[in-house]
Amino acid sequence: MKVDFLIIGQGLSGTFLSFYLKKAGKTFLVIDDEKPNAASRIASGVINPVTGRRIVKTWKIDELMPFAFSAYKEISEFLKIPSCIHEGAVLNMHTTKQMQQAFNNRLQNDPSDYIRLCANEDNWSEYFNFEFGIGETYPVLIINLFDLLRNWRRYLMNSKYLQAEHFEEESCFREDHIIRYKNVEAKKLIYCDGASVASNPYFNKLPFAYNKGEALIVSIPKLPRDFIYKQGLSMVPWRNEDLFWVGSTYEWRFPDDLPSASFKERVETYLKNNLKLPFKVVEHFSGIRPANSERRPFVGFHPIYINVGILNGMGTKGCSLAPYFAHQLVQNILTGTLIDKEADINRFSMQHFD
């Protein structure tokens, strides 16, 4: 098999990279073994325009939000499935007086930047215990990652664009300007393999800072699904009519990628203390995020092996960053358009590359 591109990984980065290459008329093959705990497959699917205790706008969000909305809508239309993205809002139940004051100060100074007061705060006392009021973030974007990734995978399989197997690095060889992998010959190789990049011979010296996240899937039949609820942890409507994704944590030191009993106990205690409704835990999962110390993605081609590229390092912002930078990378390939200098891997010195 001869193709233009060999893509490793079918998370969000690999999905949108292959989508934009398909639109451009390029041939490709995706190698992916569908790890059940891959970061893209267990993420909450939320694009939140503000972040942190200071409630600041996330990097490039004014560009990323409209691009993401169009990108997810476009791929849904291509697949002929209901749109996998919609607008929502986050109800931020402040956990301290200081956080309430920080929100109110931010609202007073920048009243148009994605935050507002909750119009019917008293109504939520039926569902939650909260002491310091509620602020609202609007709009946020909520993506049905499960349907998107499942349907794109089905399309790739039916079109013979995907080999469902574990990528074996030892079976991949560079010969001049050709990549050979088992029965495949490609012009370029692009890694979109998330945390698996730790064993990558080309990019494992980039400053990745992997962290572990965990979440519970909880049945809460009487809780309205019109909002995301945040009170320390986040509660995000999940797939069917009464399930919520509850999480997540950021562990920088961890012995393995398995769900931990301590996290489950901590979240159950959190729900008992903050939620006034009955609930039932139905699933518990965890995964490793390919974050990095700069909180900026890694996009571009190796400075020495120029037909080997990477689209990775999205961290917790993958839902917004992956489509944007997949499109940017494809435009770079097609027309030489520059990659954003804060994301381009050429920002690093040669000591980061073999």
N, C-alpha and C positions, 0 to 999 in steps of 0.2 A: 504494500500500500504506500503510495506517495501522496503527501499532503504538504500544504504550506506551513502549517503550525501543528506542533504537538503541545497540548495543554495538560498540565498536571494539576488535577483537582477540579471538582465541580461544586465548590461552595459558591458564595455570591460572586466572588471575583472571577472564578472560572466560568460561571454561568453568563455573566454580562460580557466577559471577554469573547466567549464563543458566539454570543448573540450578535455583537457588533462586527465580528469577523464574518459571520454568515451574511449580515446585511451588506457587507463590502464585497461579497462574492469570493471570499477566500475559502480554501479547503483546510480542514483541521480534524484532528482526532483528540478527544478528551480521555484521559486515563483517570479513573476514580473508582475506589472500592466502597464508596458510600458508608464511611464510618458513622455509626449512629450518634456518637458524641462529638462530631465535628462542630466547631463553633457556630457556623452558619445555620446548622440544622436545629440547634437548641437555643438560639438567641430569641429574645422577646419580640424582635421585629419592630422596634420603635425608633423613629428619628426625632430626637428631642432638640429643639433649637437653642436651649440654654442649659448651662451645666454649672455644677459646683455650688459651694456655699455663698459665693459672691453673685451667683445668678448671672453669669456673663454669657454672651452669645458664643456658641461653639465656632471653631475655625471654619471660615468660608461658608457659613450656614446660609447666607443670603443667596449664594450661588447654588449650593448643594440642594436646598429644599425644592426649588422649582425644577431643577434637573432631575432629581430623584422621582418626583411625582410623575413627570413625563416619561421617564425611563421605565418605571414599573407599569405604567398604563400601556406603554407601547409593547412591552414584551407580553403582557396579558392579552392584548389584541392579536399579536402574532400567534399566540398559542390557542386563541379562540376560547379563553376561559374568562369567568367574571374577573373584573379588575382586582388585583391582589393588593391594592393600596387604597387607603381612605384617610381622610382627616379626622383627628380626634382632639381630645384635650386631656391634660393631666391636672388632677386635683392634688395640690401639694398641701398636705396637712402638716403644718410646721411643728417640729418636735421640741423647739425651745423658743423662749421669748426673743433671743438674739436672732434666730433665723426668721422669725416673723418681722422683726424690725428691719433686717437686711432686705427682705422681700419688699416691704412697704417703701423703704428708701429707694430701692431700685425702680419701683413703679413710679414714684414721684419724679425721679430724675430722667427716666426714659420710658414714658408711658406707652409708647407704641411698639416696644421691642418684645413681642411675644408673651407678655405677661399681663394679667389683669386680676382684679378681685373676683372671688367667687360670689355669684349673684344670689345664691340661695343657701348660704352656709348652714343655717339652722336645720335645714332638711336632712343634712348628712349625720346629725347626731343620732338618728335612728339606726345607722349602720356602723358608725365608728366612735371610738373614744378619742377625742382630741381636745387640747386645752388652749392652743395658741393660734387658732384661726386657720383659714384655708385660702391659699392663693391658687390661681389657675394659670397654666401654660397653654397657649393656643396660638396657632395650630401646632399640633404634633402630627407626624405621619405614622400610620400603623400599617405594617406589611404582613401579609399572610405568607411567611417564608415557606411553610410546609407545602402549600399548594404550588407555589412558584417553583421551588426546587424539584418537587416530585414531577410536575408536568414538563419542565424543561428536560429533566432526565429521560422521561418517556419519549419526548421528541428526539433527543439525541440517539437513544437506543433504536427507535424505529427507523431513523435515517442512517444508521450505522456510523454515527459520528462519535460513539463512545465505546470504550472497552472497559467493562466492569471488572477491574482487577486492581490489586495493589501494585503501585509503581515500583519497579525494582531498579534502583539507581545503578546497580552493578551491571545491568543489561543495557544501559544507555551509553552510547559512544559518539564522540564528535570526530568526524573525518573531514578535514578541510572545512567547507562551509555546509556540510550535511550532518544532520542528527540521525543516528540509527538507533532504533529501539525495537528489538525482536523482529517482527515482520513489518515494521513501519520505517519509512524514510521521510524526514521532514526538513524543511529549510530552516525553521526556527523552533526553539524550545522555550516555553514560558511556564514558570512555576507559579501556580496559584493554590498551593497546597497547605496553607495555614501553618499550624504548629509543626507539621512534618518537616518544615524547612530547617529545623534544628540539625538534621543529618545531611543537609544539602552541601555538596562540595564546592559550589560556586558562591553561595550567599550566606553561609552559616557564620561569617564574621561580622555581618551587619549587626547593629546594636539592638537586637530583639530583647524584649523584657517580658517573657511569657508570664501570664497570670492565669490562675484557675478560677472559674466561676461555677456556681451551683444554683439551681432553681428547683422549686417544687411546683408540680401541677396540682392545683387544689380545686375541688368542686365546691362552689358557693352558690347554690341555686337561687337565693333571694337577693343577691347583689346585682344592681343594675350594670349592664355591660356597655353603657354609653361613655364611660370614662376610663382612664388609667388612674389608679390611686397610688399615691406615694406618701409614705410616712416612714422615712428611713429606707425601708425596702419598697419595691414597686410591685404593684398588682396589675397585670395586663390581661385583658380578655384573650382567651386562647382557644382557637379552633371551634369547639362545639358550644352549645348554648349555656352551659353552667360552669365551664372551666376557666381558671385564671392561672397565669404564669406568675409565680411569686419568687422574687430574687432581686438582684443577684449579689454575690460577694466578689471581692477582688483579693485573692490570696496570692502573695508573691513568693511564698515559700510553701511547698507542698510535696508530700512524699510520693503521690501518684495522682492520676486523673479520675479516680473513682469517687462516687458520691460518699459523703461522710455522715456518720450518725450525728455528729455534733452540729452540723449545719441543719439537718432535719429537725433536731430537738430545738435549736435556736429559733427557727422559723415558726414552728408550731407554738412555741411560747409567745413569740411576737404576735401571731394571729389571735391567740387567746386573750392577750392583753389589749389589743387595739381593735379587733373586729367584734361586733355585737351579734353576728350571725353564726349559725352552725356551719361547719366546714368539714371536708374530708380530703385527706391527701391521697392522690391516686397515682402519682408518679414522681420520681426524684432523679434528676440527672445532673451531670457535671461535664465540663470540658475545659480545654486549654485554649486561651486566646493568644493569637500571635501579635501581641502589642509590642511597642518598642519605647525606648527611653525618651525619644523626641516627640512622641504622640503624632507622628506624621507617617504616612504610608511609604512603602518602598516600591517605586515604579521605574521601569526602564530596562536597559540592556547592559550586560556585563561590559566593563571597559576593555577587557582583553578578549574574551570570547563573545564576540559581538552578535552572535546568533542565539545567545542564551539570555533570556529575560526573566523578569520577576514582576508580579503584581500581588503584593502581600503587605502584612504589617498594618492592617486596618484597625486592629484592636476592637474596642467597644463601639466604634463608629462605622462598622462595616456596611450597615444598611444605606448610609448616605455616601460613603466614600467609594464603595466598590463600583457602582454604575458610573460615577463621574470619572474615575481614573481609568476604568476599563475603556471608556470612550476616548479619553485623552491618549491612552497608549495606542489604540488602534489608529487614531489620527496621526500620531507620531510615525507609525509604521507606514501609513498610506501617503502622507504628504510632508513628513518631516516637521510637523508642528511641534513646538517645544513642550515638554512636560513641565508642569509647575515646578519651579526651582526648589520649593520646600518638600516636594515629594520625589523628585528625580534622584535616583541612586548616585548619580554623578556628583552629588553634594559631598560625598565621602571621599577620603583620601585612598590611595591605592593599598594602604595597609589593611583595608577592610575586604580586599579581594585577593584570591590566590592567582 
